[in-house]
């Protein structure tokens, strides 16, 4: 285990990382140098995730779940979708509904004895 050296409120581990103490609420202060390097400022959202037994902290920058775009996003069920992809989904869904309705009407006409024209 790496033994930290005392340096004011921070402790510098022998491996070069900053060691911080977690408080009773599970909070840890991210060092200013790391915040600057990641472009994290007061009020920004951060994302935490587990990767290979480590907690990874990154600046949260939402992107569209479909195209990866980052403009005009809306959030739905913890996923972001851009305006263009919403439009494409609406168009595709509308077409599918129209095609489905047309197929049902066609089947009903055939069942009623109509003769298909090809």
N, C-alpha and C positions, 0 to 999 in steps of 0.2 A: 504494500500500500504506500502511496506517495505521501510523505509527511510535509505539510505546508509550513512555510516560514511566515512569521508574523510581520505585517507591514501595515500599520495603522488599522483601519477597519477591514481591510482586505487581507487575504492570505494568498501568497503566490506559491503554487505547487512547483515541485522540482521539474515537472514536465512543461512548465510555462503557462498553465491555465490559472485562472483566478478561482479561488475556493471561497464560496459564500455560505453562510449559515442559513438554513431554512427556518422561518418563524413558525409560531403555533398554528397559523392558518395555511401553511404550506407555501408561503410566498418566498421568493428569492429575488434579489435585486440583480438585474442584468447589468453588467458593467458598462459604463459610458462608452468605452472604446468599442465594445461589441455592438451597442446600439447605433453608434455612428457608422460603423462598418456595414451594418445591415440597413441603414437608412430609416431606423425606427425612431419616431418622435412621440412626444406626449400625446396621448389620445389615439394613436395608431392601433389597429388590431394586430395581434400576433397569433400564430397558429402553433400549437404544440402537438407533437406526435411521437410515438415510440418507433424506433428503428434499431434493430439488432441490439436490444437491451439498453438503449440510450434514449434520453428525452431530447428531441430536436426542436429548437425554437426558430421559427422563420417569420418574417413579416408577412402578414396575410394580404395577398393581392388576388382578389377574386377574378376568375376568367370564365368564359362561357364553357359549359360542359361539353358542347358539341364542336365548336370551331376554335376555341382557345382565345377568342377576342376579349378585349377588356373594356369596351365602350358600351354604354346604354344597357347595363345589366339589370336584370330583375332576379330576385331569389325566390325559389320555390322548393320546398322540402330539402333545405340545406344544399341546394345546387343552384348555380347561377346560369342564366341563359341570356344571350344578347338579343336585342330587338330583331335583328335580321333572322336569327334562327327561330325566334317565336313566329315570325311571319311565315317562314318556310314550313314550320310545323302546322300552322293553321291552314296554309294552302294544301299541304299534303293530306291532312286530315279531312278537309272539306272535299277534296277530290275522291278520297277513299269512301267517304259517306255518300257522295253522289253516285259513284260507281256501284256501291253496295245497294243503294235505293233503286238505281236503274236496273240492276240485275234482278232484284225482287219483282219489279214491275214487269220486266221481260218474262220472267218465269210464270208470273200470274197470267199474262196474256197468252202464253203458249198453253198453259194449263186450261185456260178458258176456250181454247180452240183457234187462236189466232195463227195465221201462217207467217212464218218469218220471211222477210224480204232480204235477199243478199245481193 
